[in-house]
């Protein structure tokens, strides 16, 4: 891959990483406020807060997973393996990388993986 394209993708990945970290920080603050809230509540409020906590935790887990994928992609850039399928070694099309900059599998291998998981 040419250097200009790699720099563009690196900027995209770093921007995504920054946004996720900002979201996690905001969610963490919201989660902390839910826990520290000591006002008297009725059962509906408590149930609602429990749902909010679970939603925040689920969102956080997905964002942490995406962060790991982004860090992995940045690492692959450093060692010259960015854009290479982790399973078959073929090049991942630029269109796929533009859609999912942290993709680890080519379309064929990803489709195969999804079929196995059904």
C-alpha positions as protocol buffer text, in pm:
chain_id: "A"
residue {
  index: 1
  type: UNK
  ca { x: 0 y: 0 z: 0 }
}
residue {
  index: 2
  type: UNK
  ca { x: 117 y: 348 z: -73 }
}
residue {
  index: 3
  type: UNK
  ca { x: 230 y: 574 z: 209 }
}
residue {
  index: 4
  type: UNK
  ca { x: -37 y: 840 z: 150 }
}
residue {
  index: 5
  type: UNK
  ca { x: -315 y: 582 z: 185 }
}
residue {
  index: 6
  type: UNK
  ca { x: -160 y: 437 z: 500 }
}
residue {
  index: 7
  type: UNK
  ca { x: -131 y: 784 z: 655 }
}
residue {
  index: 8
  type: UNK
  ca { x: -496 y: 854 z: 573 }
}
residue {
  index: 9
  type: UNK
  ca { x: -604 y: 526 z: 731 }
}
residue {
  index: 10
  type: UNK
  ca { x: -385 y: 589 z: 1036 }
}
residue {
  index: 11
  type: UNK
  ca { x: -549 y: 929 z: 1084 }
}
residue {
  index: 12
  type: UNK
  ca { x: -892 y: 765 z: 1052 }
}
residue {
  index: 13
  type: UNK
  ca { x: -803 y: 499 z: 1309 }
}
residue {
  index: 14
  type: UNK
  ca { x: -663 y: 755 z: 1554 }
}
residue {
  index: 15
  type: UNK
  ca { x: -976 y: 969 z: 1514 }
}
residue {
  index: 16
  type: UNK
  ca { x: -1197 y: 666 z: 1582 }
}
residue {
  index: 17
  type: UNK
  ca { x: -988 y: 581 z: 1887 }
}
residue {
  index: 18
  type: UNK
  ca { x: -1021 y: 933 z: 2025 }
}
residue {
  index: 19
  type: UNK
  ca { x: -1400 y: 932 z: 1981 }
}
residue {
  index: 20
  type: UNK
  ca { x: -1434 y: 595 z: 2153 }
}
residue {
  index: 21
  type: UNK
  ca { x: -1218 y: 705 z: 2446 }
}
residue {
  index: 22
  type: UNK
  ca { x: -1427 y: 1022 z: 2481 }
}
residue {
  index: 23
  type: UNK
  ca { x: -1749 y: 814 z: 2474 }
}
residue {
  index: 24
  type: UNK
  ca { x: -1615 y: 571 z: 2734 }
}
residue {
  index: 25
  type: UNK
  ca { x: -1516 y: 859 z: 2960 }
}
residue {
  index: 26
  type: UNK
  ca { x: -1865 y: 1013 z: 2927 }
}
residue {
  index: 27
  type: UNK
  ca { x: -2033 y: 677 z: 2989 }
}
residue {
  index: 28
  type: UNK
  ca { x: -1813 y: 613 z: 3287 }
}
residue {
  index: 29
  type: UNK
  ca { x: -1914 y: 948 z: 3435 }
}
residue {
  index: 30
  type: UNK
  ca { x: -2282 y: 871 z: 3373 }
}
residue {
  index: 31
  type: UNK
  ca { x: -2240 y: 527 z: 3526 }
}
residue {
  index: 32
  type: UNK
  ca { x: -2067 y: 678 z: 3830 }
}
residue {
  index: 33
  type: UNK
  ca { x: -2352 y: 928 z: 3873 }
}
residue {
  index: 34
  type: UNK
  ca { x: -2606 y: 641 z: 3867 }
}
residue {
  index: 35
  type: UNK
  ca { x: -2418 y: 457 z: 4139 }
}
residue {
  index: 36
  type: UNK
  ca { x: -2361 y: 762 z: 4359 }
}
residue {
  index: 37
  type: UNK
  ca { x: -2719 y: 889 z: 4331 }
}
residue {
  index: 38
  type: UNK
  ca { x: -2859 y: 857 z: 4682 }
}
residue {
  index: 39
  type: UNK
  ca { x: -3201 y: 1015 z: 4638 }
}
residue {
  index: 40
  type: UNK
  ca { x: -3495 y: 802 z: 4752 }
}
residue {
  index: 41
  type: UNK
  ca { x: -3635 y: 606 z: 4460 }
}
residue {
  index: 42
  type: UNK
  ca { x: -3932 y: 394 z: 4390 }
}
residue {
  index: 43
  type: UNK
  ca { x: -3903 y: 50 z: 4229 }
}
residue {
  index: 44
  type: UNK
  ca { x: -3955 y: 185 z: 3876 }
}
residue {
  index: 45
  type: UNK
  ca { x: -3663 y: 426 z: 3914 }
}
residue {
  index: 46
  type: UNK
  ca { x: -3436 y: 153 z: 4047 }
}
residue {
  index: 47
  type: UNK
  ca { x: -3532 y: -81 z: 3762 }
}
residue {
  index: 48
  type: UNK
  ca { x: -3473 y: 197 z: 3511 }
}
residue {
  index: 49
  type: UNK
  ca { x: -3129 y: 271 z: 3658 }
}
residue {
  index: 50
  type: UNK
  ca { x: -3042 y: -100 z: 3645 }
}
residue {
  index: 51
  type: UNK
  ca { x: -3130 y: -106 z: 3274 }
}
residue {
  index: 52
  type: UNK
  ca { x: -2921 y: 209 z: 3221 }
}
residue {
  index: 53
  type: UNK
  ca { x: -2623 y: 46 z: 3396 }
}
residue {
  index: 54
  type: UNK
  ca { x: -2652 y: -269 z: 3188 }
}
residue {
  index: 55
  type: UNK
  ca { x: -2679 y: -65 z: 2868 }
}
residue {
  index: 56
  type: UNK
  ca { x: -2370 y: 138 z: 2960 }
}
residue {
  index: 57
  type: UNK
  ca { x: -2177 y: -178 z: 3043 }
}
residue {
  index: 58
  type: UNK
  ca { x: -2274 y: -341 z: 2712 }
}
residue {
  index: 59
  type: UNK
  ca { x: -2180 y: -31 z: 2514 }
}
residue {
  index: 60
  type: UNK
  ca { x: -1853 y: -11 z: 2702 }
}
residue {
  index: 61
  type: UNK
  ca { x: -1764 y: -372 z: 2624 }
}
residue {
  index: 62
  type: UNK
  ca { x: -1825 y: -323 z: 2252 }
}
residue {
  index: 63
  type: UNK
  ca { x: -1624 y: -2 z: 2248 }
}
residue {
  index: 64
  type: UNK
  ca { x: -1336 y: -169 z: 2434 }
}
residue {
  index: 65
  type: UNK
  ca { x: -1341 y: -448 z: 2175 }
}
residue {
  index: 66
  type: UNK
  ca { x: -1329 y: -191 z: 1895 }
}
residue {
  index: 67
  type: UNK
  ca { x: -1041 y: -11 z: 2070 }
}
residue {
  index: 68
  type: UNK
  ca { x: -844 y: -336 z: 2074 }
}
residue {
  index: 69
  type: UNK
  ca { x: -910 y: -386 z: 1705 }
}
residue {
  index: 70
  type: UNK
  ca { x: -797 y: -30 z: 1631 }
}
residue {
  index: 71
  type: UNK
  ca { x: -478 y: -77 z: 1833 }
}
residue {
  index: 72
  type: UNK
  ca { x: -414 y: -402 z: 1650 }
}
residue {
  index: 73
  type: UNK
  ca { x: -459 y: -228 z: 1314 }
}
residue {
  index: 74
  type: UNK
  ca { x: -217 y: 47 z: 1417 }
}
residue {
  index: 75
  type: UNK
  ca { x: 33 y: -219 z: 1521 }
}
residue {
  index: 76
  type: UNK
  ca { x: -6 y: -396 z: 1185 }
}
residue {
  index: 77
  type: UNK
  ca { x: 67 y: -63 z: 1016 }
}
residue {
  index: 78
  type: UNK
  ca { x: 390 y: -36 z: 1212 }
}
residue {
  index: 79
  type: UNK
  ca { x: 506 y: -387 z: 1116 }
}
residue {
  index: 80
  type: UNK
  ca { x: 395 y: -368 z: 753 }
}
residue {
  index: 81
  type: UNK
  ca { x: 101 y: -610 z: 771 }
}
residue {
  index: 82
  type: UNK
  ca { x: -189 y: -362 z: 758 }
}
residue {
  index: 83
  type: UNK
  ca { x: -443 y: -455 z: 493 }
}
residue {
  index: 84
  type: UNK
  ca { x: -341 y: -820 z: 491 }
}
residue {
  index: 85
  type: UNK
  ca { x: -597 y: -1086 z: 585 }
}
residue {
  index: 86
  type: UNK
  ca { x: -501 y: -1252 z: 912 }
}
residue {
  index: 87
  type: UNK
  ca { x: -639 y: -1586 z: 794 }
}
residue {
  index: 88
  type: UNK
  ca { x: -538 y: -1632 z: 429 }
}
residue {
  index: 89
  type: UNK
  ca { x: -275 y: -1360 z: 387 }
}
residue {
  index: 90
  type: UNK
  ca { x: -444 y: -1202 z: 86 }
}
residue {
  index: 91
  type: UNK
  ca { x: -482 y: -825 z: 56 }
}
residue {
  index: 92
  type: UNK
  ca { x: -797 y: -679 z: 207 }
}
residue {
  index: 93
  type: UNK
  ca { x: -961 y: -453 z: -55 }
}
residue {
  index: 94
  type: UNK
  ca { x: -923 y: -81 z: 9 }
}
residue {
  index: 95
  type: UNK
  ca { x: -1301 y: -41 z: -6 }
}
residue {
  index: 96
  type: UNK
  ca { x: -1337 y: -280 z: 288 }
}
residue {
  index: 97
  type: UNK
  ca { x: -1066 y: -99 z: 484 }
}
residue {
  index: 98
  type: UNK
  ca { x: -1232 y: 234 z: 419 }
}
residue {
  index: 99
  type: UNK
  ca { x: -1558 y: 96 z: 556 }
}
residue {
  index: 100
  type: UNK
  ca { x: -1393 y: -90 z: 847 }
}
residue {
  index: 101
  type: UNK
  ca { x: -1040 y: 48 z: 895 }
}
residue {
  index: 102
  type: UNK
  ca { x: -958 y: -213 z: 1160 }
}
residue {
  index: 103
  type: UNK
  ca { x: -1073 y: -513 z: 952 }
}
residue {
  index: 104
  type: UNK
  ca { x: -857 y: -821 z: 1005 }
}
residue {
  index: 105
  type: UNK
  ca { x: -1014 y: -1049 z: 746 }
}
residue {
  index: 106
  type: UNK
  ca { x: -1079 y: -1021 z: 374 }
}
residue {
  index: 107
  type: UNK
  ca { x: -1441 y: -1044 z: 260 }
}
residue {
  index: 108
  type: UNK
  ca { x: -1413 y: -1412 z: 167 }
}
residue {
  index: 109
  type: UNK
  ca { x: -1269 y: -1514 z: 506 }
}
residue {
  index: 110
  type: UNK
  ca { x: -1514 y: -1293 z: 697 }
}
residue {
  index: 111
  type: UNK
  ca { x: -1807 y: -1444 z: 508 }
}
residue {
  index: 112
  type: UNK
  ca { x: -1677 y: -1793 z: 583 }
}
residue {
  index: 113
  type: UNK
  ca { x: -1644 y: -1706 z: 952 }
}
residue {
  index: 114
  type: UNK
  ca { x: -1999 y: -1571 z: 966 }
}
residue {
  index: 115
  type: UNK
  ca { x: -2136 y: -1886 z: 804 }
}
residue {
  index: 116
  type: UNK
  ca { x: -1962 y: -2100 z: 1067 }
}
residue {
  index: 117
  type: UNK
  ca { x: -2109 y: -1890 z: 1348 }
}
residue {
  index: 118
  type: UNK
  ca { x: -2470 y: -1932 z: 1232 }
}
